[in-house]
Amino acid sequence: MVKEQPLGLIGGLIVLVLLLVGIFADQLAQYGENEINLRVRLQLPHAEHWLGTDNLGRDLYTRIVYGARVSLVIGLSATAVSLLFALVIGGLSGYIGGTMDLIVQRFVDAWVAFPGLLILITAMSMLGNGQLQIIIVLGITFGIGGSRIVRSTVIGLKENTYVEAARAIGTPLPRILLRHILPNILPQLIVIYTLTLGGVILTEAALSFLGFGLPPDQASWGGMLSNEGRQYMELAPHLALWPGVSLVIVVFGVNLFGDALRDLLDPHLRGGGRYA
């Protein structure tokens, strides 16, 4: 991967850093996530507060670190839920075909025709703020859209000789899907997961920015941009700078890593040296 995809390696390192920061956030943080000290509010970066403080005197570096954990948990969980939905909907629709495929795909067409942000805001307004709600809403939304990719892959596999032979000897449908279809689409599922992860992180930040994501007491990069970042941008530009930079770097790194995995795992793209 180093020689074939050098930028993919950079993306992988960014993803690794995100994982480590999210896992060891309690050890890396200097202060409590919501530790308020009004005597040092809106201070610029200095030795005691590396990235400065917000309008309540909370350490910005600490909140960035805990925001990384939020992005990690929601990103990995919601993407896993979306992949499960895509696998169930797209796998069954593509393999069974016929009337079921027609009905399911018209539902998918109708779903993706609606503005995605409108669906997300409506769903979050009904379910309320919180990590679990965001994971469920983002997982279902991204999963329905991603089912098309899984469906097209399954359609290409179900006509293979080994699948037809399994059907001919009366192998049950669940066994065919688990033993013959799933192992052969696993590389595509890994690529879908990595490419969806960046979009999920960015969408969570957008929801928090609009006030439909996490509660204000939970550190979220999108919420930090919306609340103190937008209100005090002129007095303390660092309040908007650091959450925005963190979000850009993480999404950029995840997308680079996903693109590199796609090129390495897809036999049609392998060896193309896209980033060489």
C-alpha positions in Angstrom: 0.0 0.0 0.0 3.0 2.3 0.7 4.2 2.1 -2.9 0.8 1.8 -4.7 -1.2 4.2 -2.6 1.0 6.7 -0.7 -2.0 9.1 -0.1 -4.0 6.1 1.1 -1.3 5.5 3.7 -1.6 9.1 4.9 -5.4 8.5 5.2 -4.8 5.3 7.1 -2.6 7.1 9.6 -5.3 9.8 10.1 -7.8 7.1 10.7 -5.5 5.4 13.2 -4.9 8.7 15.0 -8.7 9.2 15.3 -9.1 5.7 16.7 -6.4 6.2 19.3 -7.6 9.7 20.3 -11.2 8.4 20.6 -10.1 5.3 22.7 -7.7 7.2 25.0 -9.7 10.5 25.2 -9.8 10.3 29.0 -6.0 10.0 29.3 -5.3 12.7 26.6 -7.7 15.3 27.9 -6.2 18.0 30.2 -9.5 18.9 31.9 -13.0 17.6 32.3 -15.2 17.7 29.2 -17.5 20.4 30.8 -15.2 21.8 33.4 -16.2 25.5 33.5 -13.8 28.3 34.6 -15.3 31.7 33.8 -12.0 33.5 34.8 -10.3 32.2 31.7 -13.1 32.5 29.2 -12.3 33.2 25.5 -8.6 33.0 26.0 -6.3 32.5 23.0 -4.0 29.4 22.9 -1.3 29.4 25.4 0.8 27.1 27.6 -2.0 26.2 30.0 -4.8 25.8 27.4 -3.1 24.6 24.2 -6.0 25.5 21.9 -7.5 28.3 24.0 -10.9 28.3 25.9 -14.5 28.9 25.0 -17.1 31.3 26.2 -17.5 29.3 29.5 -13.8 28.9 30.1 -13.8 25.2 29.0 -10.6 23.9 27.6 -11.0 23.7 23.8 -8.3 21.0 23.4 -10.2 18.8 25.8 -13.4 19.3 23.9 -11.8 18.6 20.6 -10.4 15.3 22.0 -13.9 14.3 23.4 -15.4 15.4 20.1 -13.1 12.9 18.3 -14.5 10.1 20.5 -18.1 11.2 19.6 -17.2 11.2 15.9 -15.6 7.8 16.3 -18.4 6.1 18.1 -21.2 7.5 16.0 -19.2 7.1 12.7 -18.3 3.4 13.3 -21.7 2.5 14.8 -23.9 4.2 12.3 -21.8 3.0 9.4 -22.1 -0.6 10.7 -25.9 -0.2 10.9 -26.0 1.2 7.4 -24.0 -1.7 6.1 -26.3 -4.2 7.7 -29.4 -2.5 6.2 -27.7 -2.3 2.8 -26.7 -6.0 3.0 -30.2 -7.2 3.9 -32.2 -4.9 1.5 -29.8 -5.1 -1.4 -28.8 -8.7 -0.9 -32.4 -10.1 -0.8 -33.6 -7.8 -3.5 -30.8 -8.6 -5.9 -30.8 -12.4 -5.3 -34.6 -13.0 -5.3 -35.3 -10.5 -8.1 -38.7 -10.5 -9.8 -41.6 -8.7 -8.2 -39.8 -8.2 -4.9 -36.9 -6.6 -6.5 -39.2 -4.2 -8.4 -41.1 -3.2 -5.3 -38.0 -2.7 -3.1 -36.2 -0.7 -5.8 -39.1 1.6 -6.3 -39.2 2.2 -2.6 -35.4 2.9 -2.7 -35.9 5.3 -5.6 -38.6 7.2 -3.7 -36.4 7.3 -0.6 -33.4 8.8 -2.4 -35.6 11.3 -4.2 -36.4 13.1 -1.0 -33.8 15.7 0.2 -31.6 13.7 2.6 -31.2 16.6 5.1 -34.9 17.0 5.3 -35.4 13.4 6.1 -32.7 13.5 8.8 -34.1 16.7 10.4 -37.6 15.3 10.5 -36.5 12.0 12.0 -34.3 13.7 14.7 -37.2 16.1 15.5 -39.4 13.0 16.2 -36.8 10.9 18.1 -35.0 13.7 20.0 -31.3 14.4 20.5 -28.8 11.7 21.5 -26.1 9.4 20.2 -28.4 6.4 19.9 -31.0 8.3 17.9 -28.3 9.7 15.5 -26.9 6.2 15.0 -30.3 4.7 14.1 -31.3 7.6 11.8 -28.0 7.8 10.0 -27.7 4.0 9.8 -31.1 3.6 8.1 -30.7 6.6 5.8 -27.3 5.6 4.5 -28.2 1.9 4.4 -31.2 2.3 2.1 -29.1 4.4 -0.3 -26.2 2.0 -0.2 -28.4 -1.0 -0.9 -28.2 -0.3 -4.6 -24.4 -1.1 -4.6 -24.9 -4.4 -2.8 -27.8 -5.3 -5.1 -25.8 -4.8 -8.2 -23.0 -6.9 -6.9 -25.3 -9.7 -5.8 -27.0 -9.7 -9.2 -23.6 -10.3 -10.9 -22.8 -13.2 -8.5 -26.0 -15.1 -8.4 -25.6 -16.3 -12.0 -22.2 -18.0 -11.3 -21.9 -21.7 -11.7 -21.3 -22.5 -8.0 -24.4 -20.6 -7.0 -26.5 -22.4 -9.6 -25.1 -25.7 -8.4 -26.1 -24.9 -4.8 -29.6 -24.1 -5.9 -29.8 -27.2 -8.0 -29.0 -29.5 -5.0 -31.7 -27.7 -2.9 -29.4 -25.6 -0.7 -31.6 -23.3 1.5 -31.6 -19.6 0.6 -30.0 -18.4 3.9 -27.1 -20.9 3.4 -26.5 -19.8 -0.1 -26.4 -16.2 1.0 -24.1 -16.8 3.9 -21.8 -19.4 2.3 -21.6 -18.4 -1.3 -22.7 -14.8 -1.7 -21.5 -13.0 1.4 -17.8 -14.1 1.2 -17.6 -13.0 -2.4 -18.9 -9.5 -1.7 -16.9 -9.0 1.5 -14.2 -6.8 -0.3 -17.0 -4.6 -1.7 -18.6 -4.3 1.8 -15.3 -3.2 3.3 -15.0 -0.5 0.7 -18.6 0.6 1.2 -17.9 0.8 4.9 -14.8 3.0 4.6 -16.4 5.3 2.0 -19.6 5.7 4.0 -17.7 6.5 7.3 -16.6 9.9 6.2 -20.1 10.9 5.0 -21.6 9.7 8.3 -19.1 11.8 10.4 -19.8 14.8 8.3 -23.6 14.4 8.5 -23.5 14.0 12.3 -21.5 17.3 12.4 -24.1 18.9 10.2 -27.0 17.7 12.4 -25.3 19.0 15.5 -24.5 22.3 13.8 -28.2 22.7 13.1 -29.2 21.8 16.6 -30.7 18.4 15.8 -27.7 16.3 16.9 -26.2 15.9 20.3 -27.2 17.9 23.4 -25.0 21.0 24.1 -23.3 19.4 27.1 -21.7 16.7 24.8 -18.7 17.8 22.9 -19.3 17.5 19.1 -17.3 19.3 16.4 -20.5 20.3 14.6 -22.0 21.6 17.9 -18.9 23.5 18.7 -19.0 25.2 15.3 -22.7 26.1 15.8 -22.8 27.3 19.4 -19.8 29.1 20.7 -18.0 29.0 17.4 -20.6 31.0 15.5 -21.5 33.3 18.4 -18.0 34.4 19.4 -16.2 34.0 16.0 -15.2 37.6 15.9 -13.9 37.8 19.5 -12.2 34.4 19.5 -11.7 32.9 15.9 -10.1 29.8 17.4 -13.5 28.6 18.6 -14.5 27.9 15.0 -11.0 27.2 13.6 -10.1 24.1 15.6 -13.3 22.1 15.3 -13.5 22.9 11.6 -9.9 21.9 11.0 -10.4 18.7 12.9 -13.5 17.8 10.9 -11.8 18.5 7.6 -8.7 16.5 8.4 -10.7 13.5 9.6 -13.1 13.3 6.7 -10.3 13.9 4.2 -8.2 11.1 5.8 -11.2 8.7 5.9 -12.0 9.4 2.2 -8.4 8.9 1.2 -8.2 5.6 3.0 -11.5 4.4 1.5 -10.4 5.3 -2.0 -7.1 3.5 -1.5 -8.9 0.4 -0.2 -11.3 0.5 -3.2 -8.4 0.6 -5.6 -6.6 -2.2 -3.8 -9.5 -4.6 -3.4 -11.3 -4.0 -6.7 -9.7 -6.2 -9.3 -10.7 -3.8 -12.0 -8.8 -1.0 -10.4 -6.0 -2.9 -8.8 -2.6 -1.8 -10.0 -3.9 1.3 -11.5 -1.6 3.5 -9.4 -4.2 6.1 -9.0 -2.2 7.9 -6.3 1.2 6.9 -7.4 
